[in-house]
Amino acid sequence: MLQLVVQGPQAQQRWRQVLLPGRAYTLGRDASADLPVPWETALSRRHATLKATHNVLDIQQLPGATNPMFVDGEPRPNCQLAPGAHFVVGGTRFLLVEGEASSTANEAVEEVKFS
């Protein structure tokens, strides 16, 4: 099962979401988005549509989105990602991973540093 791991610049700005095959998700800054990222000011309220099919994530930037999504350092209005690939909007990274089906939606990701 595919999961989207979202990592913002601050330690508390992280979450993980299981992506159900065939379901379309709206990514955006607005709380009503299926995948809300409220801290990322470079995201539009409704920025892109994401749809998982088998082992690929199809990403389509919505017409009203004003800032680009970057894949491999290049701006892309749409793309397909395989597990292990990522895209970036502003200071937030969106990583696609394969995970266990038992993982919960919106699972908190905790970062721990040791010195």
TAPELIN-V743529 format. One record per residue. N is the residue number from 1. RES is the residue in one small letter. OMEGA is omega in whole degrees, 0 to 359 (NA if undefined). D_FIRST is the distance of its C-alpha to the first C-alpha in Angstrom with 1 decimal. Layout:
n | res | omega | d_first
N | RES | OMEGA | D_FIRST
N | RES | OMEGA | D_FIRST
This chain:
n | res | omega | d_first
1 | m | 180 | 0.0
2 | l | 176 | 3.8
3 | q | 175 | 6.6
4 | l | 177 | 10.3
5 | v | 183 | 12.9
6 | v | 183 | 16.3
7 | q | 176 | 19.4
8 | g | 182 | 22.9
9 | p | 179 | 26.2
10 | q | 182 | 26.9
11 | a | 181 | 25.3
12 | q | 182 | 24.7
13 | q | 182 | 23.0
14 | r | 172 | 19.4
15 | w | 182 | 16.4
16 | r | 182 | 12.6
17 | q | 172 | 10.6
18 | v | 180 | 7.2
19 | l | 181 | 7.2
20 | l | 180 | 7.4
21 | p | 177 | 8.0
22 | g | 180 | 11.7
23 | r | 176 | 12.7
24 | a | 179 | 14.9
25 | y | 174 | 15.3
26 | t | 177 | 18.6
27 | l | 179 | 18.9
28 | g | 180 | 22.3
29 | r | 184 | 24.9
30 | d | 180 | 25.8
31 | a | 180 | 24.8
32 | s | 177 | 24.2
33 | a | 177 | 21.4
34 | d | 179 | 17.9
35 | l | 184 | 17.0
36 | p | 177 | 20.5
37 | v | 189 | 21.7
38 | p | 183 | 25.3
39 | w | 187 | 26.6
40 | e | 183 | 26.1
41 | t | 178 | 29.3
42 | a | 176 | 28.4
43 | l | 171 | 25.8
44 | s | 179 | 27.3
45 | r | 174 | 27.0
46 | r | 192 | 24.6
47 | h | 186 | 23.6
48 | a | 173 | 20.8
49 | t | 179 | 18.4
50 | l | 179 | 14.7
51 | k | 179 | 12.7
52 | a | 174 | 9.3
53 | t | 182 | 9.9
54 | h | 181 | 8.2
55 | n | 181 | 7.9
56 | v | 174 | 10.4
57 | l | 178 | 11.2
58 | d | 183 | 14.7
59 | i | 179 | 17.0
60 | q | 176 | 20.4
61 | q | 181 | 23.0
62 | l | 184 | 25.0
63 | p | 182 | 28.8
64 | g | 182 | 30.0
65 | a | 186 | 28.0
66 | t | 181 | 30.7
67 | n | 183 | 29.1
68 | p | 168 | 27.1
69 | m | 182 | 23.6
70 | f | 175 | 23.9
71 | v | 183 | 21.9
72 | d | 177 | 23.6
73 | g | 181 | 26.5
74 | e | 177 | 27.1
75 | p | 181 | 27.0
76 | r | 177 | 24.8
77 | p | 175 | 24.8
78 | n | 181 | 21.7
79 | c | 172 | 19.3
80 | q | 180 | 16.1
81 | l | 172 | 14.0
82 | a | 178 | 12.0
83 | p | 183 | 10.0
84 | g | 179 | 13.0
85 | a | 180 | 15.0
86 | h | 170 | 16.3
87 | f | 184 | 18.8
88 | v | 169 | 21.6
89 | v | 182 | 23.7
90 | g | 179 | 26.8
91 | g | 184 | 26.2
92 | t | 180 | 22.5
93 | r | 180 | 19.7
94 | f | 185 | 16.2
95 | l | 178 | 13.8
96 | l | 179 | 10.4
97 | v | 171 | 8.5
98 | e | 183 | 5.6
99 | g | 178 | 5.5
100 | e | 178 | 6.3
101 | a | 182 | 5.7
102 | s | 178 | 9.4
103 | s | 182 | 9.4
104 | t | 178 | 11.7
105 | a | 180 | 11.9
106 | n | 178 | 14.6
107 | e | 179 | 14.7
108 | a | 177 | 17.7
109 | v | 183 | 17.7
110 | e | 177 | 21.1
111 | e | 180 | 23.0
112 | v | 180 | 25.7
113 | k | 176 | 28.5
114 | f | 177 | 31.0
115 | s | NA | 34.3
